[in-house]
Amino acid sequence: MEQTASRDSAETENSPLWKHFAWLFAIWLASVSSVIILAEAIRFLMSAAGLKTH
């Protein structure tokens, strides 16, 4: 079990910096996309209920 933990930390330390930034960007993009989709769904439901945005 201890070998696996040390191997994982060694892989993390040896991975290139661009991979870390790629993961960070992917997580950021997924979260922003989720918020946009949720906001548009709420806007659609409000519009379907007869409420207007202006």
VMD Tcl script that builds the backbone (N, CA, C; Angstrom):
set m [mol new atoms 162]
animate dup $m
set s [atomselect $m all]
$s set {name element resname resid chain x y z} {
  {N N MET 1 A 0.827 -1.184 0.000}
  {CA C MET 1 A 0.000 0.000 0.000}
  {C C MET 1 A 0.873 1.250 0.000}
  {N N GLU 2 A 1.968 1.206 0.757}
  {CA C GLU 2 A 2.840 2.368 0.852}
  {C C GLU 2 A 3.547 2.626 -0.470}
  {N N GLN 3 A 3.849 1.575 -1.231}
  {CA C GLN 3 A 4.490 1.739 -2.530}
  {C C GLN 3 A 3.587 2.488 -3.496}
  {N N THR 4 A 2.306 2.194 -3.475}
  {CA C THR 4 A 1.357 2.856 -4.369}
  {C C THR 4 A 1.301 4.345 -4.079}
  {N N ALA 5 A 1.268 4.725 -2.819}
  {CA C ALA 5 A 1.217 6.148 -2.447}
  {C C ALA 5 A 2.475 6.870 -2.901}
  {N N SER 6 A 3.621 6.243 -2.730}
  {CA C SER 6 A 4.867 6.904 -3.134}
  {C C SER 6 A 4.949 6.989 -4.653}
  {N N ARG 7 A 4.426 5.992 -5.353}
  {CA C ARG 7 A 4.425 6.019 -6.814}
  {C C ARG 7 A 3.522 7.143 -7.322}
  {N N ASP 8 A 2.345 7.321 -6.694}
  {CA C ASP 8 A 1.426 8.376 -7.102}
  {C C ASP 8 A 2.037 9.753 -6.895}
  {N N SER 9 A 2.701 9.962 -5.772}
  {CA C SER 9 A 3.310 11.274 -5.528}
  {C C SER 9 A 4.489 11.497 -6.472}
  {N N ALA 10 A 5.210 10.456 -6.812}
  {CA C ALA 10 A 6.324 10.594 -7.748}
  {C C ALA 10 A 5.808 10.948 -9.137}
  {N N GLU 11 A 4.688 10.338 -9.555}
  {CA C GLU 11 A 4.110 10.667 -10.859}
  {C C GLU 11 A 3.628 12.107 -10.887}
  {N N THR 12 A 3.058 12.581 -9.790}
  {CA C THR 12 A 2.579 13.954 -9.715}
  {C C THR 12 A 3.748 14.931 -9.789}
  {N N GLU 13 A 4.816 14.633 -9.107}
  {CA C GLU 13 A 5.973 15.517 -9.110}
  {C C GLU 13 A 6.650 15.545 -10.475}
  {N N ASN 14 A 6.609 14.443 -11.214}
  {CA C ASN 14 A 7.291 14.360 -12.494}
  {C C ASN 14 A 6.421 14.790 -13.670}
  {N N SER 15 A 5.140 15.008 -13.457}
  {CA C SER 15 A 4.280 15.381 -14.577}
  {C C SER 15 A 4.553 16.827 -14.977}
  {N N PRO 16 A 4.452 17.114 -16.268}
  {CA C PRO 16 A 4.747 18.469 -16.746}
  {C C PRO 16 A 3.735 19.487 -16.232}
  {N N LEU 17 A 4.187 20.715 -16.164}
  {CA C LEU 17 A 3.355 21.796 -15.651}
  {C C LEU 17 A 2.130 22.028 -16.528}
  {N N TRP 18 A 2.267 21.826 -17.847}
  {CA C TRP 18 A 1.133 22.078 -18.743}
  {C C TRP 18 A -0.015 21.120 -18.465}
  {N N LYS 19 A 0.284 19.911 -17.968}
  {CA C LYS 19 A -0.787 18.967 -17.626}
  {C C LYS 19 A -1.587 19.474 -16.435}
  {N N HIS 20 A -0.910 20.080 -15.477}
  {CA C HIS 20 A -1.603 20.642 -14.321}
  {C C HIS 20 A -2.517 21.786 -14.767}
  {N N PHE 21 A -1.986 22.644 -15.647}
  {CA C PHE 21 A -2.797 23.749 -16.151}
  {C C PHE 21 A -3.942 23.253 -17.025}
  {N N ALA 22 A -3.719 22.185 -17.772}
  {CA C ALA 22 A -4.789 21.625 -18.604}
  {C C ALA 22 A -5.922 21.097 -17.730}
  {N N TRP 23 A -5.586 20.421 -16.641}
  {CA C TRP 23 A -6.619 19.943 -15.714}
  {C C TRP 23 A -7.343 21.104 -15.063}
  {N N LEU 24 A -6.599 22.120 -14.649}
  {CA C LEU 24 A -7.205 23.297 -14.041}
  {C C LEU 24 A -8.170 23.962 -15.009}
  {N N PHE 25 A -7.749 24.123 -16.263}
  {CA C PHE 25 A -8.606 24.730 -17.280}
  {C C PHE 25 A -9.836 23.864 -17.552}
  {N N ALA 26 A -9.670 22.553 -17.612}
  {CA C ALA 26 A -10.796 21.656 -17.869}
  {C C ALA 26 A -11.824 21.727 -16.741}
  {N N ILE 27 A -11.352 21.761 -15.512}
  {CA C ILE 27 A -12.273 21.859 -14.374}
  {C C ILE 27 A -12.976 23.204 -14.376}
  {N N TRP 28 A -12.237 24.285 -14.666}
  {CA C TRP 28 A -12.834 25.620 -14.736}
  {C C TRP 28 A -13.881 25.674 -15.846}
  {N N LEU 29 A -13.559 25.138 -17.023}
  {CA C LEU 29 A -14.489 25.151 -18.146}
  {C C LEU 29 A -15.751 24.350 -17.838}
  {N N ALA 30 A -15.610 23.220 -17.187}
  {CA C ALA 30 A -16.771 22.407 -16.815}
  {C C ALA 30 A -17.659 23.138 -15.819}
  {N N SER 31 A -17.051 23.825 -14.861}
  {CA C SER 31 A -17.865 24.534 -13.865}
  {C C SER 31 A -18.569 25.734 -14.477}
  {N N VAL 32 A -17.897 26.485 -15.317}
  {CA C VAL 32 A -18.530 27.628 -15.976}
  {C C VAL 32 A -19.644 27.151 -16.897}
  {N N SER 33 A -19.405 26.092 -17.639}
  {CA C SER 33 A -20.430 25.549 -18.530}
  {C C SER 33 A -21.649 25.082 -17.747}
  {N N SER 34 A -21.423 24.455 -16.609}
  {CA C SER 34 A -22.536 23.994 -15.772}
  {C C SER 34 A -23.386 25.161 -15.285}
  {N N VAL 35 A -22.739 26.226 -14.862}
  {CA C VAL 35 A -23.481 27.398 -14.386}
  {C C VAL 35 A -24.279 28.021 -15.522}
  {N N ILE 36 A -23.690 28.120 -16.707}
  {CA C ILE 36 A -24.394 28.699 -17.861}
  {C C ILE 36 A -25.594 27.840 -18.234}
  {N N ILE 37 A -25.420 26.529 -18.272}
  {CA C ILE 37 A -26.527 25.631 -18.620}
  {C C ILE 37 A -27.646 25.744 -17.591}
  {N N LEU 38 A -27.296 25.784 -16.322}
  {CA C LEU 38 A -28.305 25.915 -15.270}
  {C C LEU 38 A -29.037 27.249 -15.384}
  {N N ALA 39 A -28.313 28.329 -15.623}
  {CA C ALA 39 A -28.937 29.645 -15.748}
  {C C ALA 39 A -29.883 29.695 -16.948}
  {N N GLU 40 A -29.477 29.124 -18.051}
  {CA C GLU 40 A -30.340 29.105 -19.233}
  {C C GLU 40 A -31.573 28.234 -19.005}
  {N N ALA 41 A -31.429 27.138 -18.281}
  {CA C ALA 41 A -32.577 26.276 -17.974}
  {C C ALA 41 A -33.579 27.018 -17.093}
  {N N ILE 42 A -33.083 27.731 -16.103}
  {CA C ILE 42 A -33.968 28.517 -15.234}
  {C C ILE 42 A -34.645 29.614 -16.041}
  {N N ARG 43 A -33.891 30.276 -16.904}
  {CA C ARG 43 A -34.455 31.335 -17.754}
  {C C ARG 43 A -35.550 30.772 -18.662}
  {N N PHE 44 A -35.310 29.588 -19.230}
  {CA C PHE 44 A -36.303 28.952 -20.092}
  {C C PHE 44 A -37.571 28.618 -19.307}
  {N N LEU 45 A -37.410 28.055 -18.110}
  {CA C LEU 45 A -38.566 27.691 -17.302}
  {C C LEU 45 A -39.355 28.935 -16.875}
  {N N MET 46 A -38.653 30.008 -16.549}
  {CA C MET 46 A -39.341 31.250 -16.188}
  {C C MET 46 A -40.104 31.817 -17.381}
  {N N SER 47 A -39.505 31.746 -18.544}
  {CA C SER 47 A -40.163 32.219 -19.760}
  {C C SER 47 A -41.379 31.364 -20.078}
  {N N ALA 48 A -41.279 30.071 -19.882}
  {CA C ALA 48 A -42.401 29.155 -20.142}
  {C C ALA 48 A -43.545 29.405 -19.158}
  {N N ALA 49 A -43.211 29.893 -17.983}
  {CA C ALA 49 A -44.246 30.194 -16.963}
  {C C ALA 49 A -44.869 31.570 -17.185}
  {N N GLY 50 A -44.405 32.285 -18.197}
  {CA C GLY 50 A -44.975 33.587 -18.501}
  {C C GLY 50 A -44.204 34.770 -17.948}
  {N N LEU 51 A -43.093 34.529 -17.327}
  {CA C LEU 51 A -42.281 35.628 -16.789}
  {C C LEU 51 A -41.312 36.087 -17.879}
  {N N LYS 52 A -41.083 37.369 -17.943}
  {CA C LYS 52 A -40.169 37.934 -18.939}
  {C C LYS 52 A -38.920 38.470 -18.249}
  {N N THR 53 A -37.830 38.542 -18.987}
  {CA C THR 53 A -36.584 39.044 -18.419}
  {C C THR 53 A -36.505 40.570 -18.484}
  {N N HIS 54 A -37.413 41.215 -19.236}
  {CA C HIS 54 A -37.416 42.677 -19.306}
  {C C HIS 54 A -38.827 43.213 -19.388}
}
mol reanalyze $m
mol bondsrecalc $m
mol representation Tube
mol addrep $m
